[in-house]
Structures are given as structure tokens and as C-alpha cells.
């Protein structure tokens, strides 16, 4: 791995710190950037995520994508984890911690909002960041694309009913513009651009990929700075709440990953399919979760704060899981 990948956890930590510091010293700048949005999708964040994903989309070979269907086990694993396990374990942990363990420290209304934010994270499987995790674990880019694409289609139909069921709300309103626009910005556009680039560059594709690869990491780091800059004041003003929310989120993230990883090994998946499958099942579409939480409960709600803590927890935890997956490659690929 290169310098950026080898010390990525250090760079991410520094970017989290930079985002919090800059957000507190220059809140007006981040407020102006935050205002650049459409359908609750921040356009600057969308551009940065696009920069992050585009180099990976160039790697996608459409002639090989069709062959992914010949090995459906990895896709089945992702779907089972994302839609039959993860939302319900997230809701269960939220209830257990905020209605039982932390009940004495959090008032009932705030507890309900924290649980709601956790549920929204659990019902939104990753769409964008998973391409980064897949690349860092040397995952199969074609198979990862298929997994993400199928999840996106299911999310359009399943997000609202599952969220409504778990939230106990029958009249929940999901901002469909946010969902559709996010899929277009984070998957469709970079995919089309990658396909065109691959066709135009032909035999020069390897040199181009070597040039583009660092931009994925740069896009990730810039996104981290921006997201934490947006929420810097909340992070400073409510440190206890951050810790209380982070505990069940970390248990959920590590727990789901190891459940999926164990099943993947039992299914005898190859590592380049198993690792991305587990990453998709573990990671969250936090952009959508944050947008829906703000839309349903308000910018200063406990639900919005919980989804922001999801971002705080996810990046460093997922990096640790990437490192674990890379160290255990031999569990899957040994002869």
C-alpha cells in the first residue's frame, strides 16, 4: 500500500480534528457551504464523494459485471444482513441502551429521538463509501457494483416501510428526492463517467488508474473535514451525548461485521467478494440518514445528532475493520 493507505487512520483522525476546530473557529464558512444543497443533499459533499468514487468506477469492467450473477452467494449475504438483520439489531440496541442502560441519564423524549436516529442509520445501507472500503480491501469492483446497485433498488422500496415499522409511525414521510438524487449523484453519474473514461482510454487505463487512485483518498479526507465542520458546535457542546450514542453504534458496527464475516467464511466466499459484502452490510448511507433525520425531526433534534455521531463512529471503525479484513485474507483464500 502507498503512504496514504498505510496511515489512513492517522489522516482521518487529523481530518476529524481539523473539521471540529475549523467548524468552531469559522462557523460562518461552514454554514454557507451547508446552505448549498438541493433536496437535503449537500452539493459540495456530493462533489467530494464523486471525486472519491470516480477512480473506482473506472475500474469497473462491464463485460465482467454480467458474470457476477453466476456467483450469487455474496449478494445473498449482503441482502440478508442489510434487510433482515441490521435494521432490527440497530433498533434493539437503541431500545436496550436508551430505555434500559442509559434511562437514568436521558429523558424519555430525547431517548426516543436518539433511537430514531439510530434506526434511520440501520435502515440505510451504504451506497458511496463502500467503494472506498472495497478498494482498500482489494475487493472485486464489478461484484461490489452489483451488490450496491441491487441494494439501491431495494432501498427505494424498502427504506420507508421498514423505517416506519421500526419507528412505530404509520405516516412517515420519506424525502424521495433525497433518495433518488443521492443514488444518481453517488452511483449513476460516476459510473457513467467511469465507463466513458474506460472506453476512451483503452490501453492507457492502467496509467490513468495509478494517477487517479490518490484522489479517492483525498476525496474521503476532504469529506470528513467538511462533515465534522458542519457539526462541530454540536460535538463540542454535547460531549456526553456523543459518548452515549457512540457506544451502541460501535457495538452494532463491530457486531454486524463479525456476524457477516463469520457467515462469509462458512459460505466459502473468496476474500475479494466476502470483504466488500461485509463492508456493505456494516457501513451506513449516513448522507441519507442525516437528511431524513433533519427532515422528520429537525436540525437540532436528538435524531439528527445520532446520525451525525454515526459519521463520527463509522469512519474510524470501518478503517479498523478494513485493517482486520486485510490481515485475515488468508482465512478465505488459503488453498
C-alpha positions as CSV (number, residue, x, y, z in Angstrom):
1,X,0.0,0.0,0.0
2,X,1.1,3.6,-0.5
3,X,1.7,6.2,2.1
4,X,-1.9,7.4,2.2
5,X,-3.4,3.9,2.6
6,X,-0.8,2.8,5.1
7,X,-1.5,5.7,7.5
8,X,-5.1,6.4,6.5
9,X,-6.4,6.1,10.1
10,X,-3.9,8.8,11.1
11,X,-5.0,11.1,8.3
12,X,-8.7,10.5,9.1
13,X,-8.1,11.3,12.8
14,X,-6.3,14.5,11.9
15,X,-9.2,15.5,9.5
16,X,-11.8,14.9,12.2
17,X,-9.8,17.1,14.5
18,X,-9.4,19.7,11.7
19,X,-13.1,19.7,10.9
20,X,-14.1,20.2,14.5
21,X,-11.5,23.0,15.1
22,X,-12.3,24.8,11.8
23,X,-16.0,24.5,12.3
24,X,-15.8,26.1,15.7
25,X,-13.5,28.9,14.6
26,X,-15.1,29.6,11.3
27,X,-18.8,28.5,11.7
28,X,-20.0,31.1,9.1
29,X,-17.9,29.5,6.3
30,X,-19.4,26.0,7.0
31,X,-22.9,27.5,7.3
32,X,-22.5,28.9,3.8
33,X,-21.3,25.6,2.5
34,X,-24.1,23.8,4.2
35,X,-26.6,26.0,2.6
36,X,-25.5,24.8,-0.9
37,X,-28.0,21.9,-1.0
38,X,-30.9,20.6,-3.1
39,X,-33.4,18.1,-1.7
40,X,-31.4,17.9,1.5
41,X,-28.3,16.8,-0.4
42,X,-25.3,19.0,0.1
43,X,-23.8,19.7,-3.3
44,X,-20.2,20.2,-2.1
45,X,-20.3,16.9,-0.2
46,X,-21.7,15.3,-3.3
47,X,-18.8,16.6,-5.5
48,X,-16.3,15.3,-2.9
49,X,-17.9,11.9,-2.8
50,X,-18.0,11.9,-6.6
51,X,-14.2,12.6,-6.6
52,X,-13.8,9.7,-4.1
53,X,-15.8,7.2,-6.2
54,X,-15.0,8.1,-9.8
55,X,-11.5,6.5,-9.8
56,X,-13.0,3.2,-8.5
57,X,-15.8,3.3,-11.1
58,X,-13.1,3.5,-13.9
59,X,-12.0,0.0,-12.7
60,X,-15.4,-1.5,-13.4
61,X,-15.3,-3.8,-16.4
62,X,-18.9,-4.1,-17.7
63,X,-18.0,-7.2,-19.7
64,X,-17.3,-8.9,-16.3
65,X,-20.3,-7.5,-14.4
66,X,-22.7,-9.9,-16.0
67,X,-20.6,-12.8,-14.7
68,X,-21.2,-11.7,-11.1
69,X,-24.6,-13.3,-11.2
70,X,-23.0,-16.7,-11.6
71,X,-21.9,-16.5,-8.0
72,X,-24.9,-15.1,-6.1
73,X,-23.8,-16.1,-2.6
74,X,-22.0,-12.8,-1.8
75,X,-25.1,-10.9,-3.0
76,X,-27.4,-13.0,-0.9
77,X,-25.2,-12.4,2.2
78,X,-25.3,-8.7,1.7
79,X,-29.1,-8.6,1.3
80,X,-29.8,-10.8,4.3
81,X,-27.5,-8.7,6.6
82,X,-28.8,-5.3,5.2
83,X,-32.5,-6.0,5.2
84,X,-33.3,-8.9,7.6
85,X,-30.7,-8.4,10.4
86,X,-29.1,-5.0,10.6
87,X,-32.2,-2.7,10.9
88,X,-33.6,-4.8,13.7
89,X,-30.4,-5.2,15.7
90,X,-29.9,-1.5,15.5
91,X,-33.4,-0.8,16.8
92,X,-33.0,-3.4,19.5
93,X,-29.7,-1.9,20.7
94,X,-31.1,1.6,20.7
95,X,-34.0,0.5,22.9
96,X,-31.8,-1.5,25.2
97,X,-29.3,1.3,25.8
98,X,-31.6,4.3,25.9
99,X,-34.6,2.7,27.6
100,X,-32.7,0.5,30.0
101,X,-29.0,1.1,30.5
102,X,-28.9,4.9,30.0
103,X,-32.5,5.6,31.1
104,X,-31.4,7.4,34.2
105,X,-29.2,9.9,32.2
106,X,-31.5,10.7,29.2
107,X,-35.1,12.0,29.3
108,X,-37.7,9.8,27.5
109,X,-38.3,12.2,24.6
110,X,-34.6,12.6,23.9
111,X,-34.1,8.9,24.2
112,X,-36.8,8.3,21.6
113,X,-35.1,10.7,19.2
114,X,-31.7,9.0,19.7
115,X,-33.3,5.7,19.0
116,X,-35.0,7.1,15.9
117,X,-31.7,8.4,14.6
118,X,-30.1,5.0,15.1
119,X,-32.9,3.3,13.3
120,X,-32.5,5.6,10.3
121,X,-28.8,4.7,10.1
122,X,-29.6,1.0,10.4
123,X,-32.2,1.1,7.5
124,X,-29.9,2.9,5.1
125,X,-27.2,0.6,3.8
126,X,-24.1,2.1,2.4
127,X,-24.1,3.4,-1.2
128,X,-21.0,5.6,-1.7
129,X,-18.3,5.0,0.9
130,X,-18.4,1.2,0.4
131,X,-16.4,1.7,-2.8
132,X,-13.6,3.1,-0.8
133,X,-13.7,0.2,1.7
134,X,-13.9,-2.3,-1.2
135,X,-10.8,-0.7,-2.8
136,X,-8.9,-0.8,0.4
137,X,-9.6,-4.5,0.9
138,X,-8.8,-5.2,-2.8
139,X,-12.4,-6.2,-3.4
140,X,-13.8,-7.2,-6.8
141,X,-15.0,-3.8,-8.2
142,X,-17.5,-5.4,-10.6
143,X,-19.1,-7.5,-7.9
144,X,-19.2,-4.6,-5.5
145,X,-21.0,-2.5,-8.1
146,X,-23.7,-5.3,-8.5
147,X,-24.1,-5.5,-4.7
148,X,-24.5,-1.8,-4.3
149,X,-26.8,-1.5,-7.3
150,X,-29.2,-4.2,-6.0
151,X,-29.2,-2.6,-2.6
152,X,-30.1,0.8,-4.1
153,X,-33.1,-0.7,-5.9
154,X,-34.3,-2.4,-2.8
155,X,-33.8,0.7,-0.7
156,X,-36.1,2.7,-2.9
157,X,-38.9,0.3,-2.0
158,X,-37.9,-1.0,1.5
159,X,-36.5,2.1,3.3
160,X,-39.8,3.8,4.1
161,X,-41.8,0.6,5.2
162,X,-39.0,-0.7,7.4
163,X,-38.3,2.7,8.9
164,X,-42.0,3.3,9.5
165,X,-42.4,-0.1,11.2
166,X,-39.4,0.3,13.5
167,X,-40.2,3.9,14.3
168,X,-43.8,3.0,15.0
169,X,-45.1,5.7,12.7
170,X,-47.6,5.0,10.0
171,X,-47.5,8.4,8.3
172,X,-43.7,8.7,8.0
173,X,-42.8,10.9,5.0
174,X,-39.5,10.0,3.3
175,X,-37.9,12.7,1.1
176,X,-37.8,10.7,-2.1
177,X,-36.0,13.4,-3.9
178,X,-33.1,13.0,-1.5
179,X,-33.0,9.2,-2.0
180,X,-33.2,9.3,-5.8
181,X,-30.8,12.3,-6.1
182,X,-28.3,10.6,-3.8
183,X,-28.3,7.4,-5.9
184,X,-27.9,9.5,-9.1
185,X,-25.0,11.6,-7.7
186,X,-23.2,8.9,-5.8
187,X,-23.6,5.9,-8.1
188,X,-25.1,6.6,-11.5
189,X,-23.0,9.7,-12.6
190,X,-19.6,8.4,-11.5
191,X,-20.4,5.0,-13.0
192,X,-21.3,6.6,-16.4
193,X,-18.2,8.8,-16.3
194,X,-16.1,5.8,-15.4
195,X,-17.5,3.7,-18.3
196,X,-16.9,6.6,-20.8
197,X,-13.3,7.1,-19.5
198,X,-12.6,3.4,-19.7
199,X,-13.8,3.3,-23.3
200,X,-11.9,6.4,-24.4
201,X,-8.6,5.5,-22.6
202,X,-8.5,1.9,-23.8
203,X,-4.9,0.6,-23.4
204,X,-3.9,3.6,-21.2
205,X,-6.2,2.6,-18.4
206,X,-3.6,1.3,-16.0
207,X,-1.6,4.5,-16.1
208,X,-4.7,6.5,-15.6
209,X,-5.8,4.4,-12.6
210,X,-2.4,5.0,-11.0
211,X,-2.8,8.7,-11.4
212,X,-6.4,8.8,-10.1
213,X,-6.0,6.5,-7.1
214,X,-4.8,9.1,-4.7
215,X,-7.9,11.2,-5.4
216,X,-10.1,8.7,-3.8
217,X,-8.3,9.2,-0.5
218,X,-8.2,13.0,-1.0
219,X,-12.0,13.0,-1.6
220,X,-12.5,10.9,1.6
221,X,-10.4,13.1,3.8
222,X,-12.0,16.3,2.5
223,X,-15.5,14.8,3.1
224,X,-14.5,14.0,6.7
225,X,-13.3,17.6,7.3
226,X,-16.5,19.0,5.8
227,X,-18.9,16.8,7.7
228,X,-17.3,17.4,11.0
229,X,-17.0,21.1,10.3
230,X,-20.8,21.2,9.8
231,X,-21.5,19.6,13.2
232,X,-18.5,21.0,15.2
233,X,-20.6,23.0,17.6
234,X,-22.8,20.1,18.5
235,X,-19.8,17.8,19.1
236,X,-18.3,20.4,21.4
237,X,-21.5,21.4,23.2
238,X,-22.8,17.8,23.8
239,X,-19.8,15.5,24.6
240,X,-21.7,13.3,27.0
241,X,-24.5,12.7,24.5
242,X,-21.9,11.9,21.8
243,X,-20.3,9.2,24.0
244,X,-23.7,7.6,25.0
245,X,-24.8,7.4,21.4
246,X,-21.4,6.1,20.2
247,X,-21.4,3.1,22.5
248,X,-24.4,1.2,21.0
249,X,-23.4,2.3,17.5
250,X,-19.9,0.8,17.9
251,X,-21.3,-2.4,19.3
252,X,-23.7,-2.6,16.3
253,X,-21.0,-1.9,13.7
254,X,-18.5,-4.4,15.1
255,X,-21.2,-6.9,15.8
256,X,-22.8,-6.8,12.3
257,X,-19.4,-7.1,10.7
258,X,-18.3,-10.1,12.6
259,X,-21.6,-11.9,12.1
260,X,-21.3,-11.2,8.3
261,X,-17.6,-12.2,8.3
262,X,-18.3,-15.5,10.1
263,X,-21.2,-16.3,7.7
264,X,-19.0,-15.4,4.7
265,X,-16.3,-17.8,5.8
266,X,-18.9,-20.6,6.3
267,X,-20.2,-19.9,2.8
268,X,-16.6,-20.3,1.5
269,X,-16.7,-16.9,-0.3
270,X,-13.4,-15.6,-1.8
271,X,-12.0,-12.7,0.1
272,X,-12.5,-10.2,-2.8
273,X,-16.2,-10.9,-2.5
274,X,-16.5,-11.5,1.2
275,X,-14.8,-8.4,2.4
276,X,-16.9,-5.9,0.3
277,X,-20.1,-7.9,1.2
278,X,-19.4,-7.5,4.9
279,X,-18.4,-3.8,4.5
280,X,-21.7,-3.1,2.7
281,X,-23.6,-4.8,5.4
282,X,-21.7,-2.9,8.1
283,X,-21.4,0.6,6.7
284,X,-24.3,3.1,6.6
285,X,-25.6,5.5,4.0
286,X,-25.1,8.3,6.5
287,X,-25.8,11.1,4.0
288,X,-29.4,9.8,3.6
289,X,-29.8,9.1,7.3
290,X,-28.8,12.6,8.2
291,X,-31.1,14.2,5.6
292,X,-34.1,12.1,6.6
293,X,-33.5,12.8,10.4
294,X,-33.4,16.5,9.7
295,X,-36.4,16.3,7.5
296,X,-38.5,14.3,10.0
297,X,-37.3,15.6,13.4
298,X,-35.5,18.9,12.8
299,X,-31.9,20.1,12.6
300,X,-31.4,20.4,16.3
301,X,-33.1,17.1,17.2
302,X,-31.7,14.1,19.0
303,X,-32.3,12.1,15.9
304,X,-30.2,14.4,13.8
305,X,-27.4,14.3,16.4
306,X,-27.5,10.5,16.5
307,X,-27.0,10.3,12.7
308,X,-24.1,12.7,12.9
309,X,-22.5,10.5,15.6
310,X,-22.9,7.7,13.1
311,X,-20.5,9.5,10.9
312,X,-18.1,10.1,13.8
313,X,-18.1,6.4,14.6
314,X,-18.2,4.9,11.2
315,X,-15.1,6.2,9.5
316,X,-12.5,5.2,12.2
317,X,-14.4,1.9,13.0
318,X,-14.6,0.9,9.3
319,X,-10.9,1.6,8.9
320,X,-10.2,-0.7,11.7
321,X,-12.4,-3.4,10.0
322,X,-10.6,-2.8,6.7
323,X,-7.3,-3.5,8.5
324,X,-8.7,-6.6,10.1
325,X,-10.1,-7.9,6.8
326,X,-6.7,-7.4,5.1
327,X,-4.9,-9.2,7.9
328,X,-7.3,-12.2,7.7
329,X,-7.3,-12.6,3.9
330,X,-5.7,-16.0,4.3
331,X,-8.8,-17.2,6.1
332,X,-10.7,-17.1,2.8
333,X,-8.0,-17.6,0.1
334,X,-5.9,-20.3,1.6
335,X,-5.8,-23.5,-0.5
